[in-house]
């Protein structure tokens, strides 16, 4: 049985995103999908003394039909600014020093001009830190046909997947009858019930970038993630 997940790339996403990756054999970046402005595609949240702070990559949107793959960066200074914010707000976290050089090297030497490559590169770095070995592919490597559900099922068929793991938001539109007809078993990701870990500033927030968990818990980060079998 081969399990597959399909999701748009996101900028240094939260722990649930990486749980989804770790729960499948192949994870497909659905970056042929439409780029949505002011979404998780190009921004995420860090914690500061003053509360939550958005880190946003400046991107150009030339048309509503523009895909994530076609999305380009408008100001190359973003990387240095983001690293300055990250290092200022996490320098006192217990494991920041252990991972500082890895992320500093990325941010201070990032010359990528497209959003997808930036997201992919950071996700791959985090995968290595967490020990996630899932095969990563792109939707443009597959033939994309049909409507919302048809596209996803088609990718599953082409990838030889028997099981499709989806985020819960897709329940609003997903055609279960089509999946059953094609012999694809559907499983739904459950993002509830995560345990809290130590954060530098209260109140506790789950929906922040994975960097928060890594810098605060280091090698113990996976103990607070579902796919690694945390003690709930």
C-alpha positions, 0 to 999 in steps of 0.5 A: 500500500502506497500512501500519498498527500498533495498540498501547496507549498508553504513558507516554513509551515507549522508542525502539522504540515510536517506531520502530514509529510511524515505520514505518507510515502510520497508528498506532492507539492501542488504548486501548479495550483493558484497562488493566493495572496496573504495566505500561508504560501508566502508567510508564517508566524513567529512568537515575540515578546509583543505577541505573534508576528507575521514574516511575509515574503514579498511576491508579485501577483500579476493575475488571479490565474497565476500559479504558485510556481509562477510566483516571483519575489519582488524584493531580495532583501526579504531574506536578511530581514526575516533572519534578523527577526528570527534571530532576535526573537529566538536567540534566547530559546534553548536550542537556537544555537544548535540550529542557528548556522543551518538557517543563517546560511540559508537566509543570508545566501538565499538567491532564489527568485521564485516562491516555490523553490524557497518553500521547498528548500526550507521544507527539505532543511526541516525534514532533515532536522526532524528525520523525515525521509518522505519522497518529495515530488511536484504536481507539474511532474504529473498530468493534471486533468479535471476538476478539484477532486479529479486532479487529486485522484489522477495524481494518485493513480499516476503515482501508484498510490492506494491511499490518499491522506488529505487535510480536513478542509478538503471535506467541503468539496471532495468527491468521495464517490469518485475516489471509491470508483477509482479504488483510492482509499481516503484518510483525513488528517486530524490536527486536534489534540497536540500537546503543548511544549515550552515557548518563550512567551505566553500565551501558548500558540500551536499555529506558528512556524515549525521553527518555534518548536525546533528552537525551543525543543531541539532533538525533542521536537518530534515528541510533540508531533503526531507522526512520531507517536507522541504520548498524548 
